[in-house]
Amino acid sequence: MGQFDETVKFNVDESRAKHVKEILTNVYKTLEERDYNPVNQLVGYLQSGDPAYIPRQNEARNQIRHVDRDEIIEVLVRTYVDSEING
């Protein structure tokens, strides 16, 4: 059996998750300030990895480029699931 038959465990620790949330908050606010649709822009970035979806203003592009997209997705999914379960 090859390496693709085994489940890989991925985990972002809480301090790192807090850091990612702070960056996402800055990016989101910056996108709003620039009159972009923040959700659309973030989805474009997460799907493509192209930082051009994120403006340079407020260091948003610099910040998001220093975070692995997998970490961002995990934080987003975890935050969504936690809010749905814990109300």
PyMOL Python script that loads the backbone (N, CA, C, O; Angstrom):
from pymol import cmd

cmd.read_pdbstr("""\
ATOM      1  N   MET A   1       0.837  -1.189   0.000  1.00  0.00           N
ATOM      2  CA  MET A   1       0.000   0.000   0.000  1.00  0.00           C
ATOM      3  C   MET A   1       0.880   1.250   0.000  1.00  0.00           C
ATOM      4  O   MET A   1       1.930   1.287   0.642  1.00  0.00           O
ATOM      5  N   GLY A   2       0.438   2.255  -0.720  1.00  0.00           N
ATOM      6  CA  GLY A   2       1.215   3.481  -0.831  1.00  0.00           C
ATOM      7  C   GLY A   2       0.892   4.487   0.250  1.00  0.00           C
ATOM      8  O   GLY A   2       0.028   4.265   1.098  1.00  0.00           O
ATOM      9  N   GLN A   3       1.594   5.583   0.203  1.00  0.00           N
ATOM     10  CA  GLN A   3       1.427   6.623   1.205  1.00  0.00           C
ATOM     11  C   GLN A   3       0.057   7.293   1.138  1.00  0.00           C
ATOM     12  O   GLN A   3      -0.347   7.938   2.106  1.00  0.00           O
ATOM     13  N   PHE A   4      -0.667   7.163   0.034  1.00  0.00           N
ATOM     14  CA  PHE A   4      -1.958   7.806  -0.125  1.00  0.00           C
ATOM     15  C   PHE A   4      -3.097   7.005   0.498  1.00  0.00           C
ATOM     16  O   PHE A   4      -4.244   7.452   0.484  1.00  0.00           O
ATOM     17  N   ASP A   5      -2.798   5.836   1.039  1.00  0.00           N
ATOM     18  CA  ASP A   5      -3.811   5.006   1.674  1.00  0.00           C
ATOM     19  C   ASP A   5      -4.000   5.340   3.144  1.00  0.00           C
ATOM     20  O   ASP A   5      -4.948   4.862   3.768  1.00  0.00           O
ATOM     21  N   GLU A   6      -3.121   6.146   3.703  1.00  0.00           N
ATOM     22  CA  GLU A   6      -3.177   6.455   5.122  1.00  0.00           C
ATOM     23  C   GLU A   6      -3.717   7.862   5.342  1.00  0.00           C
ATOM     24  O   GLU A   6      -3.426   8.778   4.573  1.00  0.00           O
ATOM     25  N   THR A   7      -4.500   8.024   6.391  1.00  0.00           N
ATOM     26  CA  THR A   7      -5.051   9.328   6.738  1.00  0.00           C
ATOM     27  C   THR A   7      -3.968  10.171   7.385  1.00  0.00           C
ATOM     28  O   THR A   7      -3.260   9.716   8.284  1.00  0.00           O
ATOM     29  N   VAL A   8      -3.848  11.399   6.922  1.00  0.00           N
ATOM     30  CA  VAL A   8      -2.872  12.327   7.474  1.00  0.00           C
ATOM     31  C   VAL A   8      -3.576  13.195   8.498  1.00  0.00           C
ATOM     32  O   VAL A   8      -4.675  13.688   8.247  1.00  0.00           O
ATOM     33  N   LYS A   9      -2.959  13.382   9.639  1.00  0.00           N
ATOM     34  CA  LYS A   9      -3.538  14.207  10.700  1.00  0.00           C
ATOM     35  C   LYS A   9      -2.992  15.623  10.578  1.00  0.00           C
ATOM     36  O   LYS A   9      -1.782  15.828  10.492  1.00  0.00           O
ATOM     37  N   PHE A  10      -3.895  16.594  10.571  1.00  0.00           N
ATOM     38  CA  PHE A  10      -3.503  17.997  10.467  1.00  0.00           C
ATOM     39  C   PHE A  10      -4.089  18.727  11.655  1.00  0.00           C
ATOM     40  O   PHE A  10      -5.270  18.565  11.962  1.00  0.00           O
ATOM     41  N   ASN A  11      -3.279  19.532  12.332  1.00  0.00           N
ATOM     42  CA  ASN A  11      -3.757  20.223  13.513  1.00  0.00           C
ATOM     43  C   ASN A  11      -3.036  21.553  13.676  1.00  0.00           C
ATOM     44  O   ASN A  11      -1.809  21.624  13.601  1.00  0.00           O
ATOM     45  N   VAL A  12      -3.811  22.598  13.897  1.00  0.00           N
ATOM     46  CA  VAL A  12      -3.260  23.922  14.170  1.00  0.00           C
ATOM     47  C   VAL A  12      -3.443  24.185  15.661  1.00  0.00           C
ATOM     48  O   VAL A  12      -4.562  24.096  16.167  1.00  0.00           O
ATOM     49  N   ASP A  13      -2.360  24.509  16.374  1.00  0.00           N
ATOM     50  CA  ASP A  13      -2.507  24.742  17.809  1.00  0.00           C
ATOM     51  C   ASP A  13      -3.248  26.056  18.064  1.00  0.00           C
ATOM     52  O   ASP A  13      -3.354  26.905  17.178  1.00  0.00           O
ATOM     53  N   GLU A  14      -3.750  26.206  19.272  1.00  0.00           N
ATOM     54  CA  GLU A  14      -4.623  27.338  19.611  1.00  0.00           C
ATOM     55  C   GLU A  14      -3.941  28.696  19.453  1.00  0.00           C
ATOM     56  O   GLU A  14      -4.579  29.641  18.989  1.00  0.00           O
ATOM     57  N   SER A  15      -2.684  28.822  19.818  1.00  0.00           N
ATOM     58  CA  SER A  15      -2.008  30.116  19.681  1.00  0.00           C
ATOM     59  C   SER A  15      -1.839  30.477  18.209  1.00  0.00           C
ATOM     60  O   SER A  15      -1.965  31.640  17.824  1.00  0.00           O
ATOM     61  N   ARG A  16      -1.554  29.477  17.402  1.00  0.00           N
ATOM     62  CA  ARG A  16      -1.428  29.709  15.954  1.00  0.00           C
ATOM     63  C   ARG A  16      -2.791  30.054  15.362  1.00  0.00           C
ATOM     64  O   ARG A  16      -2.888  30.918  14.490  1.00  0.00           O
ATOM     65  N   ALA A  17      -3.838  29.387  15.828  1.00  0.00           N
ATOM     66  CA  ALA A  17      -5.190  29.674  15.346  1.00  0.00           C
ATOM     67  C   ALA A  17      -5.572  31.118  15.680  1.00  0.00           C
ATOM     68  O   ALA A  17      -6.192  31.799  14.863  1.00  0.00           O
ATOM     69  N   LYS A  18      -5.210  31.582  16.861  1.00  0.00           N
ATOM     70  CA  LYS A  18      -5.503  32.968  17.250  1.00  0.00           C
ATOM     71  C   LYS A  18      -4.789  33.932  16.306  1.00  0.00           C
ATOM     72  O   LYS A  18      -5.367  34.933  15.882  1.00  0.00           O
ATOM     73  N   HIS A  19      -3.553  33.635  15.982  1.00  0.00           N
ATOM     74  CA  HIS A  19      -2.769  34.463  15.060  1.00  0.00           C
ATOM     75  C   HIS A  19      -3.428  34.512  13.681  1.00  0.00           C
ATOM     76  O   HIS A  19      -3.531  35.577  13.074  1.00  0.00           O
ATOM     77  N   VAL A  20      -3.870  33.362  13.196  1.00  0.00           N
ATOM     78  CA  VAL A  20      -4.540  33.289  11.897  1.00  0.00           C
ATOM     79  C   VAL A  20      -5.823  34.112  11.926  1.00  0.00           C
ATOM     80  O   VAL A  20      -6.118  34.827  10.968  1.00  0.00           O
ATOM     81  N   LYS A  21      -6.585  34.023  13.004  1.00  0.00           N
ATOM     82  CA  LYS A  21      -7.831  34.794  13.128  1.00  0.00           C
ATOM     83  C   LYS A  21      -7.554  36.298  13.102  1.00  0.00           C
ATOM     84  O   LYS A  21      -8.311  37.056  12.495  1.00  0.00           O
ATOM     85  N   GLU A  22      -6.489  36.728  13.748  1.00  0.00           N
ATOM     86  CA  GLU A  22      -6.125  38.149  13.745  1.00  0.00           C
ATOM     87  C   GLU A  22      -5.798  38.614  12.323  1.00  0.00           C
ATOM     88  O   GLU A  22      -6.209  39.696  11.903  1.00  0.00           O
ATOM     89  N   ILE A  23      -5.068  37.797  11.604  1.00  0.00           N
ATOM     90  CA  ILE A  23      -4.731  38.130  10.220  1.00  0.00           C
ATOM     91  C   ILE A  23      -5.984  38.173   9.363  1.00  0.00           C
ATOM     92  O   ILE A  23      -6.164  39.107   8.581  1.00  0.00           O
ATOM     93  N   LEU A  24      -6.861  37.171   9.498  1.00  0.00           N
ATOM     94  CA  LEU A  24      -8.099  37.146   8.726  1.00  0.00           C
ATOM     95  C   LEU A  24      -8.968  38.363   9.027  1.00  0.00           C
ATOM     96  O   LEU A  24      -9.598  38.913   8.124  1.00  0.00           O
ATOM     97  N   THR A  25      -9.004  38.782  10.273  1.00  0.00           N
ATOM     98  CA  THR A  25      -9.776  39.965  10.648  1.00  0.00           C
ATOM     99  C   THR A  25      -9.227  41.201   9.953  1.00  0.00           C
ATOM    100  O   THR A  25      -9.994  42.002   9.418  1.00  0.00           O
ATOM    101  N   ASN A  26      -7.913  41.364   9.954  1.00  0.00           N
ATOM    102  CA  ASN A  26      -7.298  42.508   9.280  1.00  0.00           C
ATOM    103  C   ASN A  26      -7.566  42.459   7.775  1.00  0.00           C
ATOM    104  O   ASN A  26      -7.918  43.472   7.169  1.00  0.00           O
ATOM    105  N   VAL A  27      -7.400  41.290   7.183  1.00  0.00           N
ATOM    106  CA  VAL A  27      -7.617  41.135   5.743  1.00  0.00           C
ATOM    107  C   VAL A  27      -9.075  41.446   5.405  1.00  0.00           C
ATOM    108  O   VAL A  27      -9.352  42.171   4.450  1.00  0.00           O
ATOM    109  N   TYR A  28      -9.995  40.905   6.180  1.00  0.00           N
ATOM    110  CA  TYR A  28     -11.428  41.114   5.946  1.00  0.00           C
ATOM    111  C   TYR A  28     -11.772  42.606   6.011  1.00  0.00           C
ATOM    112  O   TYR A  28     -12.438  43.136   5.122  1.00  0.00           O
ATOM    113  N   LYS A  29     -11.313  43.273   7.069  1.00  0.00           N
ATOM    114  CA  LYS A  29     -11.591  44.707   7.224  1.00  0.00           C
ATOM    115  C   LYS A  29     -10.966  45.515   6.093  1.00  0.00           C
ATOM    116  O   LYS A  29     -11.570  46.465   5.595  1.00  0.00           O
ATOM    117  N   THR A  30      -9.778  45.143   5.695  1.00  0.00           N
ATOM    118  CA  THR A  30      -9.100  45.844   4.602  1.00  0.00           C
ATOM    119  C   THR A  30      -9.881  45.678   3.305  1.00  0.00           C
ATOM    120  O   THR A  30     -10.053  46.640   2.557  1.00  0.00           O
ATOM    121  N   LEU A  31     -10.349  44.476   3.038  1.00  0.00           N
ATOM    122  CA  LEU A  31     -11.147  44.244   1.829  1.00  0.00           C
ATOM    123  C   LEU A  31     -12.432  45.075   1.859  1.00  0.00           C
ATOM    124  O   LEU A  31     -12.836  45.634   0.839  1.00  0.00           O
ATOM    125  N   GLU A  32     -13.065  45.154   3.018  1.00  0.00           N
ATOM    126  CA  GLU A  32     -14.275  45.985   3.150  1.00  0.00           C
ATOM    127  C   GLU A  32     -13.953  47.454   2.893  1.00  0.00           C
ATOM    128  O   GLU A  32     -14.692  48.144   2.191  1.00  0.00           O
ATOM    129  N   GLU A  33     -12.839  47.931   3.468  1.00  0.00           N
ATOM    130  CA  GLU A  33     -12.428  49.328   3.268  1.00  0.00           C
ATOM    131  C   GLU A  33     -12.231  49.647   1.791  1.00  0.00           C
ATOM    132  O   GLU A  33     -12.498  50.765   1.351  1.00  0.00           O
ATOM    133  N   ARG A  34     -11.767  48.670   1.033  1.00  0.00           N
ATOM    134  CA  ARG A  34     -11.511  48.857  -0.393  1.00  0.00           C
ATOM    135  C   ARG A  34     -12.733  48.559  -1.258  1.00  0.00           C
ATOM    136  O   ARG A  34     -12.643  48.556  -2.486  1.00  0.00           O
ATOM    137  N   ASP A  35     -13.876  48.309  -0.614  1.00  0.00           N
ATOM    138  CA  ASP A  35     -15.139  48.011  -1.298  1.00  0.00           C
ATOM    139  C   ASP A  35     -15.105  46.724  -2.121  1.00  0.00           C
ATOM    140  O   ASP A  35     -15.780  46.616  -3.145  1.00  0.00           O
ATOM    141  N   TYR A  36     -14.318  45.756  -1.670  1.00  0.00           N
ATOM    142  CA  TYR A  36     -14.332  44.429  -2.270  1.00  0.00           C
ATOM    143  C   TYR A  36     -15.293  43.557  -1.466  1.00  0.00           C
ATOM    144  O   TYR A  36     -15.598  43.862  -0.313  1.00  0.00           O
ATOM    145  N   ASN A  37     -15.763  42.489  -2.070  1.00  0.00           N
ATOM    146  CA  ASN A  37     -16.530  41.495  -1.337  1.00  0.00           C
ATOM    147  C   ASN A  37     -15.513  40.590  -0.639  1.00  0.00           C
ATOM    148  O   ASN A  37     -14.852  39.788  -1.298  1.00  0.00           O
ATOM    149  N   PRO A  38     -15.379  40.709   0.690  1.00  0.00           N
ATOM    150  CA  PRO A  38     -14.332  39.967   1.397  1.00  0.00           C
ATOM    151  C   PRO A  38     -14.414  38.449   1.220  1.00  0.00           C
ATOM    152  O   PRO A  38     -13.387  37.788   1.064  1.00  0.00           O
ATOM    153  N   VAL A  39     -15.610  37.905   1.244  1.00  0.00           N
ATOM    154  CA  VAL A  39     -15.755  36.450   1.111  1.00  0.00           C
ATOM    155  C   VAL A  39     -15.271  36.002  -0.262  1.00  0.00           C
ATOM    156  O   VAL A  39     -14.506  35.044  -0.369  1.00  0.00           O
ATOM    157  N   ASN A  40     -15.711  36.687  -1.311  1.00  0.00           N
ATOM    158  CA  ASN A  40     -15.288  36.319  -2.664  1.00  0.00           C
ATOM    159  C   ASN A  40     -13.780  36.423  -2.827  1.00  0.00           C
ATOM    160  O   ASN A  40     -13.153  35.542  -3.415  1.00  0.00           O
ATOM    161  N   GLN A  41     -13.201  37.488  -2.313  1.00  0.00           N
ATOM    162  CA  GLN A  41     -11.756  37.688  -2.452  1.00  0.00           C
ATOM    163  C   GLN A  41     -10.979  36.612  -1.698  1.00  0.00           C
ATOM    164  O   GLN A  41      -9.989  36.083  -2.204  1.00  0.00           O
ATOM    165  N   LEU A  42     -11.432  36.292  -0.487  1.00  0.00           N
ATOM    166  CA  LEU A  42     -10.742  35.261   0.289  1.00  0.00           C
ATOM    167  C   LEU A  42     -10.874  33.891  -0.358  1.00  0.00           C
ATOM    168  O   LEU A  42      -9.915  33.120  -0.376  1.00  0.00           O
ATOM    169  N   VAL A  43     -12.040  33.584  -0.885  1.00  0.00           N
ATOM    170  CA  VAL A  43     -12.219  32.303  -1.587  1.00  0.00           C
ATOM    171  C   VAL A  43     -11.296  32.243  -2.795  1.00  0.00           C
ATOM    172  O   VAL A  43     -10.658  31.219  -3.039  1.00  0.00           O
ATOM    173  N   GLY A  44     -11.220  33.331  -3.549  1.00  0.00           N
ATOM    174  CA  GLY A  44     -10.319  33.375  -4.702  1.00  0.00           C
ATOM    175  C   GLY A  44      -8.879  33.121  -4.292  1.00  0.00           C
ATOM    176  O   GLY A  44      -8.163  32.365  -4.948  1.00  0.00           O
ATOM    177  N   TYR A  45      -8.460  33.754  -3.207  1.00  0.00           N
ATOM    178  CA  TYR A  45      -7.103  33.557  -2.717  1.00  0.00           C
ATOM    179  C   TYR A  45      -6.881  32.113  -2.255  1.00  0.00           C
ATOM    180  O   TYR A  45      -5.876  31.492  -2.598  1.00  0.00           O
ATOM    181  N   LEU A  46      -7.826  31.591  -1.478  1.00  0.00           N
ATOM    182  CA  LEU A  46      -7.664  30.244  -0.938  1.00  0.00           C
ATOM    183  C   LEU A  46      -7.652  29.189  -2.033  1.00  0.00           C
ATOM    184  O   LEU A  46      -6.931  28.197  -1.926  1.00  0.00           O
ATOM    185  N   GLN A  47      -8.433  29.387  -3.073  1.00  0.00           N
ATOM    186  CA  GLN A  47      -8.460  28.416  -4.169  1.00  0.00           C
ATOM    187  C   GLN A  47      -7.218  28.496  -5.041  1.00  0.00           C
ATOM    188  O   GLN A  47      -6.677  27.470  -5.453  1.00  0.00           O
ATOM    189  N   SER A  48      -6.768  29.701  -5.320  1.00  0.00           N
ATOM    190  CA  SER A  48      -5.691  29.871  -6.288  1.00  0.00           C
ATOM    191  C   SER A  48      -4.303  30.041  -5.678  1.00  0.00           C
ATOM    192  O   SER A  48      -3.297  29.671  -6.284  1.00  0.00           O
ATOM    193  N   GLY A  49      -4.260  30.606  -4.468  1.00  0.00           N
ATOM    194  CA  GLY A  49      -2.972  30.944  -3.869  1.00  0.00           C
ATOM    195  C   GLY A  49      -2.395  32.230  -4.407  1.00  0.00           C
ATOM    196  O   GLY A  49      -1.274  32.602  -4.058  1.00  0.00           O
ATOM    197  N   ASP A  50      -3.145  32.920  -5.258  1.00  0.00           N
ATOM    198  CA  ASP A  50      -2.683  34.161  -5.875  1.00  0.00           C
ATOM    199  C   ASP A  50      -2.902  35.325  -4.918  1.00  0.00           C
ATOM    200  O   ASP A  50      -4.048  35.679  -4.640  1.00  0.00           O
ATOM    201  N   PRO A  51      -1.839  35.926  -4.409  1.00  0.00           N
ATOM    202  CA  PRO A  51      -1.984  37.016  -3.444  1.00  0.00           C
ATOM    203  C   PRO A  51      -2.594  38.290  -4.033  1.00  0.00           C
ATOM    204  O   PRO A  51      -2.919  39.214  -3.287  1.00  0.00           O
ATOM    205  N   ALA A  52      -2.754  38.355  -5.346  1.00  0.00           N
ATOM    206  CA  ALA A  52      -3.346  39.539  -5.970  1.00  0.00           C
ATOM    207  C   ALA A  52      -4.804  39.734  -5.551  1.00  0.00           C
ATOM    208  O   ALA A  52      -5.359  40.814  -5.750  1.00  0.00           O
ATOM    209  N   TYR A  53      -5.430  38.707  -4.975  1.00  0.00           N
ATOM    210  CA  TYR A  53      -6.798  38.842  -4.473  1.00  0.00           C
ATOM    211  C   TYR A  53      -6.850  39.692  -3.205  1.00  0.00           C
ATOM    212  O   TYR A  53      -7.919  40.159  -2.812  1.00  0.00           O
ATOM    213  N   ILE A  54      -5.710  39.890  -2.573  1.00  0.00           N
ATOM    214  CA  ILE A  54      -5.639  40.600  -1.295  1.00  0.00           C
ATOM    215  C   ILE A  54      -4.861  41.900  -1.495  1.00  0.00           C
ATOM    216  O   ILE A  54      -3.750  41.872  -2.025  1.00  0.00           O
ATOM    217  N   PRO A  55      -5.427  43.043  -1.078  1.00  0.00           N
ATOM    218  CA  PRO A  55      -4.724  44.321  -1.261  1.00  0.00           C
ATOM    219  C   PRO A  55      -3.508  44.456  -0.345  1.00  0.00           C
ATOM    220  O   PRO A  55      -3.400  43.783   0.681  1.00  0.00           O
ATOM    221  N   ARG A  56      -2.613  45.329  -0.738  1.00  0.00           N
ATOM    222  CA  ARG A  56      -1.409  45.601   0.057  1.00  0.00           C
ATOM    223  C   ARG A  56      -1.704  46.487   1.262  1.00  0.00           C
ATOM    224  O   ARG A  56      -0.944  46.502   2.230  1.00  0.00           O
ATOM    225  N   GLN A  57      -2.791  47.209   1.200  1.00  0.00           N
ATOM    226  CA  GLN A  57      -3.179  48.140   2.262  1.00  0.00           C
ATOM    227  C   GLN A  57      -3.184  47.429   3.615  1.00  0.00           C
ATOM    228  O   GLN A  57      -3.560  46.261   3.711  1.00  0.00           O
ATOM    229  N   ASN A  58      -2.763  48.145   4.655  1.00  0.00           N
ATOM    230  CA  ASN A  58      -2.731  47.624   6.034  1.00  0.00           C
ATOM    231  C   ASN A  58      -1.908  46.335   6.174  1.00  0.00           C
ATOM    232  O   ASN A  58      -2.139  45.542   7.087  1.00  0.00           O
ATOM    233  N   GLU A  59      -0.962  46.136   5.275  1.00  0.00           N
ATOM    234  CA  GLU A  59      -0.092  44.944   5.300  1.00  0.00           C
ATOM    235  C   GLU A  59      -0.870  43.639   5.132  1.00  0.00           C
ATOM    236  O   GLU A  59      -0.364  42.568   5.467  1.00  0.00           O
ATOM    237  N   ALA A  60      -2.105  43.723   4.612  1.00  0.00           N
ATOM    238  CA  ALA A  60      -2.960  42.538   4.501  1.00  0.00           C
ATOM    239  C   ALA A  60      -2.316  41.459   3.629  1.00  0.00           C
ATOM    240  O   ALA A  60      -2.290  40.289   4.010  1.00  0.00           O
ATOM    241  N   ARG A  61      -1.802  41.841   2.474  1.00  0.00           N
ATOM    242  CA  ARG A  61      -1.210  40.845   1.571  1.00  0.00           C
ATOM    243  C   ARG A  61       0.027  40.208   2.198  1.00  0.00           C
ATOM    244  O   ARG A  61       0.212  38.992   2.131  1.00  0.00           O
ATOM    245  N   ASN A  62       0.859  41.029   2.799  1.00  0.00           N
ATOM    246  CA  ASN A  62       2.060  40.514   3.459  1.00  0.00           C
ATOM    247  C   ASN A  62       1.708  39.519   4.556  1.00  0.00           C
ATOM    248  O   ASN A  62       2.316  38.454   4.666  1.00  0.00           O
ATOM    249  N   GLN A  63       0.718  39.881   5.363  1.00  0.00           N
ATOM    250  CA  GLN A  63       0.334  39.022   6.478  1.00  0.00           C
ATOM    251  C   GLN A  63      -0.207  37.683   5.998  1.00  0.00           C
ATOM    252  O   GLN A  63       0.203  36.632   6.491  1.00  0.00           O
ATOM    253  N   ILE A  64      -1.116  37.718   5.047  1.00  0.00           N
ATOM    254  CA  ILE A  64      -1.759  36.467   4.627  1.00  0.00           C
ATOM    255  C   ILE A  64      -0.785  35.536   3.904  1.00  0.00           C
ATOM    256  O   ILE A  64      -0.956  34.317   3.921  1.00  0.00           O
ATOM    257  N   ARG A  65       0.219  36.106   3.278  1.00  0.00           N
ATOM    258  CA  ARG A  65       1.207  35.281   2.576  1.00  0.00           C
ATOM    259  C   ARG A  65       2.098  34.508   3.544  1.00  0.00           C
ATOM    260  O   ARG A  65       2.739  33.533   3.150  1.00  0.00           O
ATOM    261  N   HIS A  66       2.145  34.933   4.804  1.00  0.00           N
ATOM    262  CA  HIS A  66       2.970  34.251   5.804  1.00  0.00           C
ATOM    263  C   HIS A  66       2.210  33.162   6.552  1.00  0.00           C
ATOM    264  O   HIS A  66       2.723  32.590   7.515  1.00  0.00           O
ATOM    265  N   VAL A  67       0.989  32.877   6.109  1.00  0.00           N
ATOM    266  CA  VAL A  67       0.180  31.829   6.728  1.00  0.00           C
ATOM    267  C   VAL A  67      -0.133  30.785   5.657  1.00  0.00           C
ATOM    268  O   VAL A  67      -0.528  31.127   4.542  1.00  0.00           O
ATOM    269  N   ASP A  68       0.043  29.541   5.997  1.00  0.00           N
ATOM    270  CA  ASP A  68      -0.272  28.460   5.075  1.00  0.00           C
ATOM    271  C   ASP A  68      -1.777  28.431   4.822  1.00  0.00           C
ATOM    272  O   ASP A  68      -2.568  28.532   5.759  1.00  0.00           O
ATOM    273  N   ARG A  69      -2.169  28.293   3.569  1.00  0.00           N
ATOM    274  CA  ARG A  69      -3.605  28.284   3.232  1.00  0.00           C
ATOM    275  C   ARG A  69      -4.341  27.157   3.936  1.00  0.00           C
ATOM    276  O   ARG A  69      -5.513  27.314   4.279  1.00  0.00           O
ATOM    277  N   ASP A  70      -3.687  26.025   4.160  1.00  0.00           N
ATOM    278  CA  ASP A  70      -4.319  24.923   4.890  1.00  0.00           C
ATOM    279  C   ASP A  70      -4.678  25.337   6.315  1.00  0.00           C
ATOM    280  O   ASP A  70      -5.718  24.940   6.842  1.00  0.00           O
ATOM    281  N   GLU A  71      -3.812  26.137   6.932  1.00  0.00           N
ATOM    282  CA  GLU A  71      -4.100  26.625   8.282  1.00  0.00           C
ATOM    283  C   GLU A  71      -5.325  27.536   8.275  1.00  0.00           C
ATOM    284  O   GLU A  71      -6.175  27.455   9.162  1.00  0.00           O
ATOM    285  N   ILE A  72      -5.406  28.398   7.272  1.00  0.00           N
ATOM    286  CA  ILE A  72      -6.550  29.303   7.173  1.00  0.00           C
ATOM    287  C   ILE A  72      -7.833  28.504   7.024  1.00  0.00           C
ATOM    288  O   ILE A  72      -8.828  28.785   7.692  1.00  0.00           O
ATOM    289  N   ILE A  73      -7.810  27.518   6.155  1.00  0.00           N
ATOM    290  CA  ILE A  73      -9.005  26.700   5.932  1.00  0.00           C
ATOM    291  C   ILE A  73      -9.391  25.968   7.209  1.00  0.00           C
ATOM    292  O   ILE A  73     -10.573  25.908   7.547  1.00  0.00           O
ATOM    293  N   GLU A  74      -8.421  25.412   7.926  1.00  0.00           N
ATOM    294  CA  GLU A  74      -8.740  24.715   9.170  1.00  0.00           C
ATOM    295  C   GLU A  74      -9.378  25.660  10.175  1.00  0.00           C
ATOM    296  O   GLU A  74     -10.372  25.307  10.808  1.00  0.00           O
ATOM    297  N   VAL A  75      -8.825  26.850  10.329  1.00  0.00           N
ATOM    298  CA  VAL A  75      -9.379  27.813  11.285  1.00  0.00           C
ATOM    299  C   VAL A  75     -10.801  28.195  10.881  1.00  0.00           C
ATOM    300  O   VAL A  75     -11.684  28.274  11.735  1.00  0.00           O
ATOM    301  N   LEU A  76     -11.028  28.430   9.596  1.00  0.00           N
ATOM    302  CA  LEU A  76     -12.366  28.792   9.133  1.00  0.00           C
ATOM    303  C   LEU A  76     -13.366  27.663   9.389  1.00  0.00           C
ATOM    304  O   LEU A  76     -14.468  27.909   9.878  1.00  0.00           O
ATOM    305  N   VAL A  77     -12.989  26.447   9.063  1.00  0.00           N
ATOM    306  CA  VAL A  77     -13.898  25.312   9.257  1.00  0.00           C
ATOM    307  C   VAL A  77     -14.157  25.086  10.742  1.00  0.00           C
ATOM    308  O   VAL A  77     -15.302  24.894  11.154  1.00  0.00           O
ATOM    309  N   ARG A  78     -13.101  25.107  11.542  1.00  0.00           N
ATOM    310  CA  ARG A  78     -13.251  24.888  12.981  1.00  0.00           C
ATOM    311  C   ARG A  78     -14.139  25.969  13.607  1.00  0.00           C
ATOM    312  O   ARG A  78     -14.996  25.662  14.435  1.00  0.00           O
ATOM    313  N   THR A  79     -13.943  27.214  13.220  1.00  0.00           N
ATOM    314  CA  THR A  79     -14.742  28.308  13.768  1.00  0.00           C
ATOM    315  C   THR A  79     -16.213  28.135  13.379  1.00  0.00           C
ATOM    316  O   THR A  79     -17.103  28.347  14.203  1.00  0.00           O
ATOM    317  N   TYR A  80     -16.463  27.758  12.146  1.00  0.00           N
ATOM    318  CA  TYR A  80     -17.829  27.537  11.683  1.00  0.00           C
ATOM    319  C   TYR A  80     -18.479  26.385  12.447  1.00  0.00           C
ATOM    320  O   TYR A  80     -19.590  26.527  12.959  1.00  0.00           O
ATOM    321  N   VAL A  81     -17.796  25.255  12.523  1.00  0.00           N
ATOM    322  CA  VAL A  81     -18.360  24.081  13.189  1.00  0.00           C
ATOM    323  C   VAL A  81     -18.591  24.377  14.665  1.00  0.00           C
ATOM    324  O   VAL A  81     -19.642  24.029  15.205  1.00  0.00           O
ATOM    325  N   ASP A  82     -17.627  25.014  15.327  1.00  0.00           N
ATOM    326  CA  ASP A  82     -17.788  25.360  16.742  1.00  0.00           C
ATOM    327  C   ASP A  82     -19.001  26.266  16.954  1.00  0.00           C
ATOM    328  O   ASP A  82     -19.745  26.085  17.918  1.00  0.00           O
ATOM    329  N   SER A  83     -19.204  27.223  16.076  1.00  0.00           N
ATOM    330  CA  SER A  83     -20.345  28.135  16.238  1.00  0.00           C
ATOM    331  C   SER A  83     -21.662  27.412  15.994  1.00  0.00           C
ATOM    332  O   SER A  83     -22.666  27.750  16.621  1.00  0.00           O
ATOM    333  N   GLU A  84     -21.685  26.443  15.115  1.00  0.00           N
ATOM    334  CA  GLU A  84     -22.915  25.688  14.834  1.00  0.00           C
ATOM    335  C   GLU A  84     -23.240  24.723  15.987  1.00  0.00           C
ATOM    336  O   GLU A  84     -24.403  24.548  16.350  1.00  0.00           O
ATOM    337  N   ILE A  85     -22.218  24.112  16.544  1.00  0.00           N
ATOM    338  CA  ILE A  85     -22.427  23.132  17.608  1.00  0.00           C
ATOM    339  C   ILE A  85     -22.705  23.819  18.942  1.00  0.00           C
ATOM    340  O   ILE A  85     -23.600  23.423  19.689  1.00  0.00           O
ATOM    341  N   ASN A  86     -21.914  24.864  19.225  1.00  0.00           N
ATOM    342  CA  ASN A  86     -22.020  25.544  20.521  1.00  0.00           C
ATOM    343  C   ASN A  86     -22.972  26.730  20.493  1.00  0.00           C
ATOM    344  O   ASN A  86     -23.215  27.366  21.519  1.00  0.00           O
ATOM    345  N   GLY A  87     -23.507  27.024  19.318  1.00  0.00           N
ATOM    346  CA  GLY A  87     -24.491  28.086  19.153  1.00  0.00           C
ATOM    347  C   GLY A  87     -23.954  29.402  19.434  1.00  0.00           C
ATOM    348  O   GLY A  87     -24.672  30.396  19.336  1.00  0.00           O
TER     349      GLY A  87
END
""", "prot")
cmd.dss("prot")
cmd.show_as("cartoon", "prot")
cmd.util.cbc("prot")
cmd.orient("prot")
